[in-house]
Amino acid sequence: MPDHDVRLQQLSAWLEEQLEILFRDNAWGEVPAGSLTAASSDASFRRYFRWEGAGHSFVIMDAPPPQENCRPFVDIDHLLASAQVNVPLIHAQDLARGFLLLGDLGRQTYLDIIDADNADALFADAIEALLAFQRLPMDAPLPSYDVALLRREVELFPEWYVGRELGRQFSPAQQAAWQRVSQVLIDSALDQPKVLVHRDYMPRNLMRSEPNPGVLDFQDAVYGPVTYDITCLFKDAFLSWPQARVEGWLRIYWDKAKAAGIPVQPVFDDFQRASDLMGVQRHLKVIGIFARICHRDGKPRYLADVPRFFAYIDEVISRRPELAELGQLIAELKAGARS
């Protein structure tokens, strides 16, 4: 029997015990007959299931050790809840085995429902939630974005996309150009004011919920650049918006952030430049991650979204002459891929 079937049996037995405790403690009566169905999976080793019965609904996270660790999810869940952010209520946990019993924030992600007509309202709610956790004091024991982490992220691009997906290596001249341009991106990130950073604050991880939005997938949070999450929100893997509209949303966020005491750059043009460069750093990282997920983990479907990230990068390069070398490097890589 495959390992994951054994694990599902273990999870089901644990869930049965936890539901009995939960229903007893809340005076809900006997645990009703319920159904356990797959809710979702993601690019990691985590899986999610939904249990439903007699009007009750819960989500169960299966995060198998040693590949996954539930402790950061639990800690950051509590941290975000302290800022009144709508995150799943943790009903039960077995950190050693990687099981969590969570409240259900619903079935509709922003990605499922967002369109040109409702985007303003949905993003307005997402901005309010973002400001709520950016206002938190930075006193939790979380890591920070530093030179090593930013460099490790950006180097995923040459290692996995150039090296494994394209099967190429940078020439000495290309490597020198890469070092210069990636240092520009890293320096810009480190120069920014710091706040709590979700690191994947995008429509797929926001649920249409009450209060709106429900926020998920925050276990990798760190302290880092103030533009990181707001940039991520509008430039994700699955849908793209006209640049003029993105700039309008960025300005709304910037105005609200200043009013809320968030340490954004005092001049909007400086804030937007920092957002642009932060986005390029992240886009290069994500392209590398998608190549790694394909070649290391056997999940090739993510590579289909790589062109979207190159389009984001190209758009920024067209407005930022300091990234001209990156534009030349990408053009050479694309030309080499066609030859």
Secondary structure as UniProt FT lines:
FT   HELIX           3..25
FT   TURN            26..27
FT   STRAND          35..41
FT   STRAND          47..53
FT   TURN            54..55
FT   STRAND          56..62
FT   TURN            65..67
FT   HELIX           71..82
FT   TURN            83..84
FT   STRAND          90..94
FT   TURN            95..98
FT   STRAND          99..103
FT   HELIX           110..113
FT   TURN            116..118
FT   HELIX           119..134
FT   HELIX           147..154
FT   HELIX           157..165
FT   HELIX           172..191
FT   STRAND          194..197
FT   HELIX           203..205
FT   STRAND          206..207
FT   STRAND          214..215
FT   TURN            219..220
FT   STRAND          222..225
FT   TURN            226..227
FT   HELIX           228..234
FT   HELIX           243..260
FT   HELIX           268..295
FT   TURN            296..297
FT   HELIX           300..305
FT   HELIX           306..317
FT   TURN            318..319
FT   HELIX           321..323
FT   HELIX           324..338
//
